[in-house]
Amino acid sequence: MNKAQLVEAIADKVGGRQQAAEAVDHVLDAIVRAVVSGERVSVTGFGSFEKVDRPARYARNPQTGERVRVKKTSVPRFRAGQGFKDLVSGSKKLPRGGEVSVKKAPKGSLTGGASATVKKAAAKKTTAKKAAAKKTTAKKTTAKKAATKTAAKKTPATKAAAKTSATAKTTAAKKTTAKNAPAKKATAKKAPAKKSTARKTTAKKTTARKK
C-alpha cells in the first residue's frame, strides 16, 4: 500500500479524498518534524517513532568486500507496539468490520492535540536546561565558599605564629635584662667598701694628730 492507496482507504471514513489526503499529510508531517527535532512520537498500541544516533564505524562493501569507513549519522527508528505485534503474529484476530483498535488511549492523552504534546516536550526540555544551569551555579558558589573557608582557616594560623614570635622576643628581652641586673647589683655593693676605706684613713689622721 502506498500513500495514494492509504488515502483511498480512509477517504470514506474521513469525508472525502481531499480531506483524507490532508489528514495523512498532516499526520506524517507532525511525525517527521517531531523525530527530526529529537522527540519520540509514541502511539499507544501502534508503536513509536524516534531518532537514533549511530557512531562512526567500519562496514564492508557487499559487492567488492572492501572495508569502508561510515561517518556518524542519525536515523529514524520505528518500534511496533504490543497490540500491533499481537495482531501481526496472530495471537489476536482482526475485527471483520469497523476500525482496528490495538489499544485504547488513556484518558487525557488526546486532549490538546499534537501541538500540545510538542509544547509539553519543549517545556520539559527548557526546565531540564534550567535545572542544569542551577546545578552549575550551585557548584560554583560552593567552590567559592570552600575557598573562602580555607583562607579563613589560614589567617588564624598566621596570627598564632605572629603571637608565638612576639612572645619569644619578649622572653628573650627579659632574659637579657635579668642577666644585666646582677652586674649592677654587684657594682652597687662595691661602692660601700670605698666608704669604709675612707673612714679608716680619717681614723689614721685623727690618731696622728693626737700624738
C-alpha positions as CSV (number, residue, x, y, z in Angstrom):
1,M,0.0,0.0,0.0
2,N,1.4,3.4,-1.0
3,K,0.3,6.8,0.1
4,A,-2.4,7.2,-2.6
5,Q,-3.9,3.8,-1.6
6,L,-3.8,4.8,2.0
7,V,-5.7,8.0,1.2
8,E,-8.3,6.0,-0.7
9,A,-8.7,3.5,2.2
10,I,-9.6,6.3,4.6
11,A,-11.4,8.6,2.2
12,D,-14.9,7.2,3.0
13,K,-14.3,7.4,6.8
14,V,-13.0,11.0,6.8
15,G,-15.5,12.5,4.4
16,G,-13.7,12.6,1.0
17,R,-10.5,12.1,-0.7
18,Q,-9.3,15.7,-0.3
19,Q,-9.9,15.5,3.5
20,A,-8.2,12.1,3.7
21,A,-5.1,13.4,1.8
22,E,-4.8,16.4,4.1
23,A,-5.2,14.3,7.2
24,V,-2.4,11.9,6.0
25,D,-0.1,14.8,5.1
26,H,-0.6,16.5,8.5
27,V,0.0,13.3,10.5
28,L,3.1,12.4,8.6
29,D,4.4,16.0,8.8
30,A,3.9,16.1,12.5
31,I,5.7,12.8,13.0
32,V,8.7,13.8,10.8
33,R,9.1,17.2,12.5
34,A,9.0,15.7,15.9
35,V,11.5,12.9,15.2
36,V,13.9,15.4,13.4
37,S,13.9,17.6,16.5
38,G,14.8,14.6,18.7
39,E,11.4,13.9,20.2
40,R,9.8,10.5,20.5
41,V,6.4,10.0,18.9
42,S,4.5,7.2,20.6
43,V,1.1,6.0,19.5
44,T,-0.4,3.7,22.2
45,G,-0.8,0.1,20.9
46,F,0.6,1.0,17.4
47,G,4.3,1.9,18.0
48,S,6.8,4.7,18.5
49,F,9.0,6.7,16.2
50,E,12.3,8.1,17.4
51,K,15.7,9.4,16.3
52,V,18.7,7.1,16.9
53,D,22.4,8.3,16.7
54,R,24.8,5.9,15.1
55,P,28.5,6.4,15.8
56,A,31.2,6.2,13.2
57,R,32.1,2.7,12.2
58,Y,33.6,0.4,9.6
59,A,31.5,-1.6,7.1
60,R,32.1,-3.7,4.1
61,N,31.0,-3.1,0.6
62,P,28.8,-6.1,-0.3
63,Q,29.9,-6.0,-4.0
64,T,33.7,-5.7,-3.5
65,G,34.1,-6.8,0.1
66,E,36.3,-3.7,0.7
67,R,36.3,-2.2,4.2
68,V,34.7,1.3,4.2
69,R,34.5,3.8,7.0
70,V,31.0,5.1,7.7
71,K,30.6,8.5,9.2
72,K,28.5,9.3,12.3
73,T,24.8,9.7,11.4
74,S,21.3,9.7,12.8
75,V,18.5,7.5,11.5
76,P,14.8,7.2,12.3
77,R,13.6,4.1,14.0
78,F,10.1,2.6,14.4
79,R,9.2,0.2,17.2
80,A,5.9,-1.6,16.9
81,G,3.6,-1.6,20.0
82,Q,2.5,-4.8,21.7
83,G,-1.0,-4.6,20.2
84,F,0.4,-4.3,16.7
85,K,2.7,-7.2,17.3
86,D,-0.1,-9.4,18.6
87,L,-2.2,-8.7,15.5
88,V,0.7,-9.5,13.2
89,S,1.7,-12.6,15.0
90,G,-1.9,-13.9,15.0
91,S,-2.4,-14.1,18.8
92,K,-5.2,-11.6,18.3
93,K,-7.7,-11.6,15.4
94,L,-8.6,-8.6,13.3
95,P,-12.2,-7.5,13.6
96,R,-14.3,-8.0,10.5
97,G,-15.9,-4.7,10.4
98,G,-15.0,-1.3,11.8
99,E,-11.7,0.1,12.8
100,V,-8.8,-1.9,14.4
101,S,-8.4,-0.8,18.0
102,V,-5.0,-2.1,19.0
103,K,-5.4,-0.4,22.4
104,K,-7.5,2.4,23.8
105,A,-5.6,5.6,24.5
106,P,-5.5,6.6,28.2
107,K,-7.8,9.4,29.4
108,G,-6.5,12.9,28.9
109,S,-3.9,11.8,26.3
110,L,-5.9,13.1,23.3
111,T,-6.7,16.5,24.8
112,G,-4.8,19.4,23.3
113,G,-3.8,17.6,20.1
114,A,-0.3,17.1,18.7
115,S,0.7,20.7,19.2
116,A,0.0,20.4,22.9
117,T,2.3,17.4,23.2
118,V,5.0,19.2,21.3
119,K,4.7,22.2,23.6
120,K,4.9,19.9,26.7
121,A,8.0,18.3,25.4
122,A,9.6,21.7,24.7
123,A,8.6,22.8,28.2
124,K,10.3,19.7,29.7
125,K,13.5,20.5,27.8
126,T,13.6,24.1,29.0
127,T,13.0,23.0,32.6
128,A,15.8,20.4,32.3
129,K,18.1,23.1,31.0
130,K,17.2,25.5,33.8
131,A,17.8,22.7,36.4
132,A,21.2,22.0,34.9
133,A,22.1,25.7,34.9
134,K,21.1,26.0,38.6
135,K,23.2,22.9,39.4
136,T,26.3,24.5,37.8
137,T,25.8,27.8,39.6
138,A,25.3,26.0,42.9
139,K,28.6,24.1,42.3
140,K,30.4,27.4,41.6
141,T,29.0,29.0,44.8
142,T,30.0,26.0,46.9
143,A,33.5,26.1,45.4
144,K,33.8,29.8,46.3
145,K,32.6,29.2,49.8
146,A,35.1,26.4,50.3
147,A,37.9,28.7,49.1
148,T,36.9,31.5,51.5
149,K,36.7,28.9,54.3
150,T,40.3,27.7,53.6
151,A,41.5,31.3,53.5
152,A,39.8,32.0,56.8
153,K,41.4,28.9,58.3
154,K,44.8,30.1,57.2
155,T,44.6,33.5,58.9
156,P,44.3,32.2,62.5
157,A,47.4,30.1,61.9
158,T,49.4,33.2,60.8
159,K,48.0,35.1,63.8
160,A,49.2,32.3,66.1
161,A,52.6,32.3,64.5
162,A,52.9,36.1,65.0
163,K,51.9,35.7,68.6
164,T,54.5,33.0,69.3
165,S,57.2,35.1,67.7
166,A,56.2,38.1,69.8
167,T,56.2,36.1,73.0
168,A,59.6,34.6,72.1
169,K,61.0,38.1,71.6
170,T,59.6,39.3,74.9
171,T,61.1,36.3,76.8
172,A,64.5,36.9,75.2
173,A,64.4,40.6,76.2
174,K,63.5,39.6,79.8
175,K,66.4,37.1,79.9
176,T,68.9,39.7,78.7
177,T,67.6,42.2,81.3
178,A,67.8,39.6,84.0
179,K,71.5,38.8,83.1
180,N,72.4,42.5,83.2
181,A,70.7,43.1,86.6
182,P,73.1,41.1,88.9
183,A,76.1,43.1,87.5
184,K,74.5,46.3,88.5
185,K,73.8,45.0,92.0
186,A,77.5,43.9,92.3
187,T,78.7,47.3,91.5
188,A,76.3,48.8,93.9
189,K,77.6,46.6,96.7
190,K,81.3,47.5,95.9
191,A,80.6,51.2,96.5
192,P,80.2,50.9,100.3
193,A,83.7,49.3,100.5
194,K,85.3,52.5,99.3
195,K,83.5,54.4,102.1
196,S,85.0,52.1,104.7
197,T,88.5,52.7,103.4
198,A,87.8,56.4,103.5
199,R,86.8,56.1,107.2
200,K,90.0,54.2,108.0
201,T,92.1,56.9,106.5
202,T,90.3,59.6,108.5
203,A,90.8,57.5,111.7
204,K,94.5,57.2,111.0
205,K,94.7,61.0,110.5
206,T,93.0,61.7,113.9
207,T,95.3,59.3,115.7
208,A,98.3,61.0,114.2
209,R,97.1,64.4,115.3
210,K,96.6,63.2,118.9
211,K,100.1,62.0,119.1
